[in-house]
Amino acid sequence: MSETEPIEQTEVEINEPDIILPEPEDEIEEPEDSLPSVRIEHLTPRLSEAVARAGWSSLTPVQSKAMPYIFAGRPLMVQARTGSGKTGAFIMPIMELVNRYQDETQALVLVPTRELATQVVTEAKMLFGDSGFRVTAVYGGVGYGPQLKALREGTHLIVGTPGRVLDHLLRGSMSLKKLKVLVFDEADRMLSMGFYPDMRRVQQYLPDEVYTCMFSATFPPTVRSLARQFMHKPDFLSLSRDHVAVADTSHQTVMVPPLEKDRALIRLIELENPDSAIIFCNTKQRVHYISVVMQRFGYNADELSGDLPQKDREKVMDRLRQGKLRFCVATDVAARGIDISDLSHVFQYEVPEDPELYIHRAGRTGRAGAAGVAITLVGDFSEQVQLKKIARQYNIEFEERPYPDEAALAKVVAERMTVRLEAQMRDRDKLRVERLQRFVPMVRELANDEEGVQLIAMLLDDLYQQSLHTPPAAVEEAPERKDREDRSDRSDQSQKKRRRSRSRSRKSS
């Protein structure tokens, strides 16, 4: 293959009869106009050498299924879990689509964390070997020196977090003018961490023609909207093993000591960070208690139970539908009739006493073609027995997830706070940056003292609590949906004007 061939001309020899059959446990969904899979023996000599360096005896399903679409230049959304081999699925095509003799950044992989950036770079270096391709990791929380040096020397592939990539673009230390390939890795996590504004600002630095693909464990409405903003009519390929497809609901359980359910619920909500959710309880007394707990933790939450007058219940429902209420704590009776297409999560604080109610609760999410998550907190033995009954009766495979410990939560919170603080620093002008320097000696002194550390932690906690009042990055609606709504609004306004005009005519006559 020529080093200067454009993406749309890139070809890999694929023989129709040699299609890889998925393992029985795989759940694969392909585009209607699907492409045949690729196997190791079909790869170009360069990629065969890369696979040999990695010690792979065969390609994983995500690699064999996704690579043909990338080589064909077809924008692609891939649903695949961590550990499925997805890194190789986009690194190997990058090796074929990038000109190694051109010292320009031609490929960019955006990731949510420095840990993932390091993992992707490690695998890329292993596949690249001594072939002449260069890769650089770019992420926050570390000094700029080594990154600036690598960027000055020239790099073909950049793997970085959206915030630090944007920092370099604003500084002028990074150029994407020659970019050919853009990959979003773990897009759902990037949105959950609040990277959406940075991702949109990075988009302003992209050339007009860039091949884009997106890898994500789930595709809720926010991720699908993001895909439409960066890709034109992307294909969808799902290789998830846990039945989480675009139109499905993932049924998850968490075993929790009965007396720790309230804390476990708060931790789960912080980890998942949903745009909006309903929390179901079995009694109105429990609804009120959980609503107060969530409000005390700073969440925009309200309750919906039979105790509320009808007028107040309608107000809560309207706020929920309009996106003005992020969390609704409700009983089953009060939640009848709730139909919100963009509701990504349902939390069940208690296992329902009637198995049919579980279907009603879980059915509030995963609507209108969206992926949904239903998480049930399971406490004492009676709840465990009830859950097994629900699983048998409705043939549901529950995925048991670990109890959310404080260490895991602290790590996620720290990542989100870093994103938020870096974004605020990026938006400061020179005067404000100069002004904050007077506090740098004080921060250094506080950091060396335990009481000082507590003072810094208090300020960070206050800032984090403020962020809880708003949902994660509000992804803009797709242009076509906005156009339809705008036309609908204009039509409604025109009809109202005509009605007012007719009314005035009748009065004057």
KAHU-V873590 format. One record per residue. N is the residue number from 1. RES is the residue in three letters. PHI is phi in radians with two decimals (none if undefined). PSI is psi in whole degrees, 0 to 359 (999 if undefined). OMEGA is omega in whole degrees, -180 to 180 (999 if undefined). Layout:
n:res:phi:psi:omega
N:RES:PHI:PSI:OMEGA
N:RES:PHI:PSI:OMEGA
//
This chain:
n:res:phi:psi:omega
1:MET:none:139:179
2:SER:-1.24:145:-178
3:GLU:-1.22:344:-174
4:THR:-1.94:12:-179
5:GLU:-1.21:137:177
6:PRO:-1.23:167:-175
7:ILE:-1.02:317:-173
8:GLU:-1.18:346:-180
9:GLN:-1.73:354:-177
10:THR:-1.21:134:-178
11:GLU:-2.33:147:171
12:VAL:-2.24:134:-177
13:GLU:-1.17:122:-180
14:ILE:-2.28:123:179
15:ASN:-1.69:129:-175
16:GLU:-0.97:317:-174
17:PRO:-1.18:333:-174
18:ASP:-1.55:60:179
19:ILE:-1.58:130:180
20:ILE:-1.27:126:177
21:LEU:-1.53:135:-179
22:PRO:-1.20:155:172
23:GLU:-1.12:152:-176
24:PRO:-0.97:329:-177
25:GLU:-1.44:351:-179
26:ASP:-1.32:142:175
27:GLU:-1.99:103:-174
28:ILE:-1.97:129:175
29:GLU:-2.12:126:-176
30:GLU:-2.07:162:175
31:PRO:-1.10:158:179
32:GLU:-1.05:315:178
33:ASP:-1.58:68:-171
34:SER:-1.34:157:177
35:LEU:-1.89:148:178
36:PRO:-1.17:153:-179
37:SER:-1.24:163:177
38:VAL:-2.00:145:177
39:ARG:-2.06:169:-176
40:ILE:-0.97:319:-177
41:GLU:-1.21:349:178
42:HIS:-1.57:349:-173
43:LEU:-1.27:156:175
44:THR:-1.18:161:179
45:PRO:-0.96:320:-180
46:ARG:-1.06:315:-179
47:LEU:-1.27:327:176
48:SER:-1.08:320:177
49:GLU:-1.15:321:179
50:ALA:-1.11:316:179
51:VAL:-1.11:321:178
52:ALA:-1.12:320:177
53:ARG:-1.07:323:-179
54:ALA:-1.35:344:180
55:GLY:1.35:24:-179
56:TRP:-1.48:134:176
57:SER:-1.61:342:178
58:SER:-2.75:166:177
59:LEU:-1.54:148:175
60:THR:-1.32:162:180
61:PRO:-0.94:319:-178
62:VAL:-1.17:327:178
63:GLN:-1.23:312:-177
64:SER:-1.19:330:-178
65:LYS:-1.52:321:-173
66:ALA:-1.44:324:-174
67:MET:-0.99:319:179
68:PRO:-1.02:324:179
69:TYR:-1.20:322:180
70:ILE:-1.18:317:177
71:PHE:-1.10:327:-179
72:ALA:-1.41:356:179
73:GLY:1.29:25:179
74:ARG:-1.64:117:178
75:PRO:-0.90:138:-168
76:LEU:-2.46:134:168
77:MET:-1.85:124:-177
78:VAL:-2.07:124:176
79:GLN:-1.70:112:-178
80:ALA:-2.70:143:-179
81:ARG:-1.44:162:173
82:THR:-1.06:138:-179
83:GLY:1.61:2:-178
84:SER:-1.55:356:-178
85:GLY:1.60:17:-175
86:LYS:-1.17:331:180
87:THR:-1.04:314:177
88:GLY:-1.11:332:-179
89:ALA:-1.14:334:177
90:PHE:-1.92:338:179
91:ILE:-1.23:317:-179
92:MET:-1.10:315:175
93:PRO:-1.06:325:178
94:ILE:-1.04:324:179
95:MET:-1.07:329:-179
96:GLU:-1.53:333:-174
97:LEU:-1.62:350:-177
98:VAL:-1.84:141:177
99:ASN:-1.55:109:-176
100:ARG:-1.24:344:180
101:TYR:-1.55:359:180
102:GLN:-1.87:112:-176
103:ASP:-1.38:63:178
104:GLU:-2.35:152:174
105:THR:-1.27:113:-177
106:GLN:-1.99:350:179
107:ALA:-2.46:139:180
108:LEU:-2.31:126:175
109:VAL:-1.99:117:178
110:LEU:-1.64:131:-178
111:VAL:-2.30:160:-176
112:PRO:-1.43:335:-173
113:THR:-2.40:160:177
114:ARG:-1.14:326:179
115:GLU:-1.08:315:179
116:LEU:-1.19:323:177
117:ALA:-1.03:316:179
118:THR:-1.11:318:180
119:GLN:-1.10:315:-179
120:VAL:-1.12:317:180
121:VAL:-1.11:319:179
122:THR:-1.05:315:180
123:GLU:-1.21:323:179
124:ALA:-1.10:316:179
125:LYS:-1.10:323:179
126:MET:-1.13:317:180
127:LEU:-1.26:322:-179
128:PHE:-1.17:320:-177
129:GLY:0.99:227:179
130:ASP:-1.82:31:-176
131:SER:-1.35:351:178
132:GLY:1.80:354:177
133:PHE:-1.41:139:-179
134:ARG:-2.07:141:-179
135:VAL:-2.30:144:-179
136:THR:-2.30:135:174
137:ALA:-1.59:136:-178
138:VAL:-2.34:111:180
139:TYR:-2.67:164:-176
140:GLY:-1.45:177:178
141:GLY:1.47:359:178
142:VAL:-2.34:169:-179
143:GLY:-1.17:160:-178
144:TYR:-1.46:340:-172
145:GLY:-0.85:298:-178
146:PRO:-1.06:323:180
147:GLN:-1.17:317:179
148:LEU:-1.10:320:180
149:LYS:-1.10:314:-180
150:ALA:-1.13:321:180
151:LEU:-1.20:323:178
152:ARG:-1.15:324:-179
153:GLU:-1.31:344:179
154:GLY:1.73:130:180
155:THR:-2.48:139:-179
156:HIS:-1.44:323:-176
157:LEU:-2.20:129:174
158:ILE:-1.95:130:175
159:VAL:-2.05:117:-175
160:GLY:-2.77:167:174
161:THR:-1.40:148:-177
162:PRO:-0.98:322:-178
163:GLY:-1.12:311:-179
164:ARG:-1.25:326:175
165:VAL:-1.05:316:178
166:LEU:-1.11:321:177
167:ASP:-0.98:312:-179
168:HIS:-1.16:323:178
169:LEU:-1.14:319:179
170:LEU:-1.20:326:179
171:ARG:-1.31:340:-175
172:GLY:1.47:10:180
173:SER:-1.53:358:178
174:MET:-2.40:140:177
175:SER:-2.22:136:178
176:LEU:-1.99:20:-176
177:LYS:-1.11:332:-179
178:LYS:-1.81:16:-176
179:LEU:-1.14:135:178
180:LYS:-1.96:327:-173
181:VAL:-2.29:133:176
182:LEU:-2.19:127:-179
183:VAL:-2.14:130:172
184:PHE:-1.77:115:179
185:ASP:-1.85:127:-176
186:GLU:1.00:57:-177
187:ALA:-1.07:323:-179
188:ASP:-1.10:322:179
189:ARG:-1.22:324:179
190:MET:-1.08:318:179
191:LEU:-1.20:320:180
192:SER:-1.08:328:-178
193:MET:-1.47:355:176
194:GLY:1.64:23:-177
195:PHE:-1.47:357:-173
196:TYR:-0.97:312:180
197:PRO:-1.01:320:179
198:ASP:-1.14:321:-180
199:MET:-1.10:321:179
200:ARG:-1.21:324:179
201:ARG:-1.24:324:175
202:VAL:-1.08:325:-178
203:GLN:-1.02:331:-180
204:GLN:-1.15:341:-178
205:TYR:-1.70:2:-177
206:LEU:-1.50:146:173
207:PRO:-1.18:168:-176
208:ASP:-1.12:320:-176
209:GLU:-1.88:102:177
210:VAL:-2.37:127:175
211:TYR:-1.28:133:-176
212:THR:-2.26:137:171
213:CYS:-2.41:157:-173
214:MET:-2.35:131:177
215:PHE:-2.01:133:-177
216:SER:-2.71:146:178
217:ALA:-1.26:326:178
218:THR:-2.37:159:179
219:PHE:-2.21:69:174
220:PRO:-1.20:174:-177
221:PRO:-0.93:323:-178
222:THR:-1.12:319:-179
223:VAL:-1.24:320:179
224:ARG:-1.13:324:177
225:SER:-1.16:319:177
226:LEU:-1.05:317:-180
227:ALA:-1.06:319:-179
228:ARG:-1.18:334:-180
229:GLN:-1.36:339:-179
230:PHE:-1.94:346:-176
231:MET:-2.34:150:177
232:HIS:-1.80:114:178
233:LYS:0.85:61:-178
234:PRO:-1.23:149:171
235:ASP:-1.33:159:178
236:PHE:-2.15:128:179
237:LEU:-2.25:122:-178
238:SER:-2.00:128:176
239:LEU:-2.24:28:-177
240:SER:-1.29:141:-179
241:ARG:-1.64:353:-174
242:ASP:-1.99:29:171
243:HIS:1.12:21:177
244:VAL:-1.65:92:179
245:ALA:-1.86:178:-174
246:VAL:-1.05:326:-176
247:ALA:-1.87:18:-174
248:ASP:-1.94:168:173
249:THR:-2.01:132:176
250:SER:-1.54:123:-179
251:HIS:-1.72:113:-175
252:GLN:-2.14:150:177
253:THR:-2.25:152:176
254:VAL:-2.33:121:177
255:MET:-1.36:123:-173
256:VAL:-2.35:133:171
257:PRO:-0.98:133:-174
258:PRO:-0.88:324:-177
259:LEU:-1.41:356:-178
260:GLU:-1.97:12:-175
261:LYS:-1.10:320:-177
262:ASP:-1.12:316:178
263:ARG:-1.14:319:-180
264:ALA:-1.10:321:179
265:LEU:-1.08:314:-180
266:ILE:-1.08:318:-180
267:ARG:-1.12:318:180
268:LEU:-1.10:318:179
269:ILE:-1.12:320:179
270:GLU:-1.16:321:180
271:LEU:-1.18:315:-177
272:GLU:-1.32:323:178
273:ASN:0.90:54:-177
274:PRO:-1.30:155:175
275:ASP:-1.12:319:178
276:SER:-2.77:156:-178
277:ALA:-2.81:160:172
278:ILE:-1.97:136:176
279:ILE:-1.92:117:-178
280:PHE:-1.66:138:174
281:CYS:-2.25:161:-177
282:ASN:-1.45:335:-177
283:THR:-2.27:156:180
284:LYS:-1.22:332:177
285:GLN:-1.15:319:179
286:ARG:-1.21:324:177
287:VAL:-1.03:313:-179
288:HIS:-1.10:318:-179
289:TYR:-1.09:312:-178
290:ILE:-1.17:324:178
291:SER:-1.06:316:179
292:VAL:-1.15:318:179
293:VAL:-1.02:314:-178
294:MET:-1.15:320:178
295:GLN:-1.13:322:178
296:ARG:-1.11:329:178
297:PHE:-1.47:6:174
298:GLY:1.60:8:-178
299:TYR:-1.51:148:174
300:ASN:-1.36:90:-174
301:ALA:-2.34:151:176
302:ASP:-2.57:167:-176
303:GLU:-1.94:156:-180
304:LEU:-2.44:106:-179
305:SER:-2.53:173:-178
306:GLY:-1.16:344:179
307:ASP:-1.28:336:-178
308:LEU:-1.31:138:173
309:PRO:-1.06:153:-176
310:GLN:-0.95:320:-179
311:LYS:-1.08:317:180
312:ASP:-1.21:324:178
313:ARG:-1.12:320:179
314:GLU:-1.15:324:178
315:LYS:-1.11:316:178
316:VAL:-1.08:316:180
317:MET:-1.09:318:-180
318:ASP:-1.13:317:179
319:ARG:-1.08:322:180
320:LEU:-1.17:315:-179
321:ARG:-1.17:325:-177
322:GLN:-1.45:359:180
323:GLY:1.39:11:180
324:LYS:-1.52:347:177
325:LEU:-2.10:123:-176
326:ARG:-1.45:319:-177
327:PHE:-2.22:133:177
328:CYS:-2.10:123:176
329:VAL:-1.74:123:-169
330:ALA:-2.52:155:167
331:THR:-1.53:167:-178
332:ASP:-1.13:319:-178
333:VAL:-1.13:316:-177
334:ALA:-1.20:333:-176
335:ALA:-1.51:359:178
336:ARG:-1.04:132:176
337:GLY:1.63:354:177
338:ILE:-1.25:121:-180
339:ASP:-2.40:94:-178
340:ILE:-2.13:114:-173
341:SER:-1.14:330:-174
342:ASP:-1.69:16:180
343:LEU:-1.34:111:-173
344:SER:-1.53:335:-173
345:HIS:-2.34:145:168
346:VAL:-2.24:128:176
347:PHE:-1.92:130:178
348:GLN:-1.90:105:-177
349:TYR:-1.16:330:178
350:GLU:-2.35:147:174
351:VAL:-1.20:129:-178
352:PRO:-1.14:148:-180
353:GLU:-1.27:331:178
354:ASP:-1.82:121:-179
355:PRO:-0.95:327:-179
356:GLU:-1.13:330:179
357:LEU:-1.14:331:178
358:TYR:-1.08:316:179
359:ILE:-1.10:320:178
360:HIS:-1.09:316:-178
361:ARG:-1.18:307:-178
362:ALA:-1.08:333:-179
363:GLY:-1.28:354:177
364:ARG:-1.28:342:179
365:THR:-2.02:172:-179
366:GLY:1.19:37:-176
367:ARG:-1.84:159:176
368:ALA:0.95:45:176
369:GLY:1.34:14:-177
370:ALA:-1.80:152:173
371:ALA:-1.34:141:-180
372:GLY:-2.30:160:180
373:VAL:-2.28:125:176
374:ALA:-2.00:114:-176
375:ILE:-1.96:124:-178
376:THR:-1.97:128:175
377:LEU:-1.53:120:-175
378:VAL:-1.92:121:-175
379:GLY:-1.79:260:-172
380:ASP:-1.33:181:-175
381:PHE:-1.07:322:-179
382:SER:-1.09:323:178
383:GLU:-1.20:324:177
384:GLN:-1.11:318:178
385:VAL:-1.11:317:-179
386:GLN:-1.11:321:-180
387:LEU:-1.15:320:178
388:LYS:-1.10:324:178
389:LYS:-1.13:317:178
390:ILE:-1.10:318:-179
391:ALA:-1.08:317:180
392:ARG:-1.18:315:-174
393:GLN:-1.15:323:-176
394:TYR:-1.98:10:177
395:ASN:0.92:50:-179
396:ILE:-1.79:131:174
397:GLU:-1.64:108:179
398:PHE:-1.48:133:176
399:GLU:-1.67:117:-180
400:GLU:-1.49:124:180
401:ARG:-1.91:154:-176
402:PRO:-1.18:156:176
403:TYR:-1.10:132:-176
404:PRO:-1.26:100:-178
405:ASP:-1.42:164:-174
406:GLU:-1.16:326:-178
407:ALA:-1.14:316:179
408:ALA:-1.12:319:-180
409:LEU:-1.16:318:-180
410:ALA:-1.06:323:179
411:LYS:-1.15:316:-180
412:VAL:-1.14:316:-180
413:VAL:-1.07:318:-180
414:ALA:-1.08:320:179
415:GLU:-1.11:316:-179
416:ARG:-1.16:320:-180
417:MET:-1.15:323:178
418:THR:-1.08:317:178
419:VAL:-1.05:315:-178
420:ARG:-1.14:315:-178
421:LEU:-1.17:319:179
422:GLU:-1.11:322:179
423:ALA:-1.13:319:179
424:GLN:-1.16:320:178
425:MET:-1.13:322:-179
426:ARG:-1.11:329:-177
427:ASP:-1.53:358:-180
428:ARG:-1.40:140:176
429:ASP:-1.43:176:-175
430:LYS:-1.06:322:-179
431:LEU:-1.12:317:-179
432:ARG:-1.23:326:176
433:VAL:-1.16:319:178
434:GLU:-1.14:322:-177
435:ARG:-1.16:324:-177
436:LEU:-1.28:345:-178
437:GLN:-1.08:334:-179
438:ARG:-1.17:341:-179
439:PHE:-1.65:350:-177
440:VAL:-1.05:313:178
441:PRO:-1.03:323:-180
442:MET:-1.13:318:180
443:VAL:-1.12:318:178
444:ARG:-1.07:320:-179
445:GLU:-1.20:317:179
446:LEU:-1.10:323:-177
447:ALA:-1.17:343:-180
448:ASN:-1.64:4:-177
449:ASP:-2.28:137:-176
450:GLU:-1.07:318:178
451:GLU:-1.15:323:177
452:GLY:-1.13:321:177
453:VAL:-1.06:320:179
454:GLN:-1.12:323:179
455:LEU:-1.14:317:177
456:ILE:-1.11:317:180
457:ALA:-1.08:324:178
458:MET:-1.07:316:179
459:LEU:-1.13:319:178
460:LEU:-1.16:321:179
461:ASP:-1.12:319:178
462:ASP:-1.08:317:180
463:LEU:-1.15:320:179
464:TYR:-1.15:319:180
465:GLN:-1.09:325:177
466:GLN:-1.07:323:-179
467:SER:-1.21:339:-179
468:LEU:-1.22:341:-178
469:HIS:-1.32:346:179
470:THR:-2.14:148:178
471:PRO:-1.18:168:176
472:PRO:-1.07:180:-173
473:ALA:-0.66:120:180
474:ALA:-1.39:102:-179
475:VAL:-1.28:132:-180
476:GLU:-1.13:150:177
477:GLU:-1.22:153:178
478:ALA:-1.07:145:-177
479:PRO:-0.96:320:-177
480:GLU:-1.14:325:179
481:ARG:-1.21:319:178
482:LYS:-1.07:319:-179
483:ASP:-1.07:316:-179
484:ARG:-1.09:316:-179
485:GLU:-1.18:322:178
486:ASP:-1.10:316:179
487:ARG:-1.11:321:180
488:SER:-1.13:318:179
489:ASP:-1.10:317:-180
490:ARG:-1.13:322:179
491:SER:-1.12:316:179
492:ASP:-1.08:318:180
493:GLN:-1.12:321:179
494:SER:-1.12:318:179
495:GLN:-1.11:319:179
496:LYS:-1.10:319:179
497:LYS:-1.09:317:180
498:ARG:-1.11:320:180
499:ARG:-1.14:318:179
500:ARG:-1.12:321:180
501:SER:-1.12:317:179
502:ARG:-1.13:322:-180
503:SER:-1.13:317:178
504:ARG:-1.13:323:179
505:SER:-1.11:317:179
506:ARG:-1.11:320:-179
507:LYS:-1.15:319:-178
508:SER:-1.22:332:179
509:SER:-1.40:999:999
//
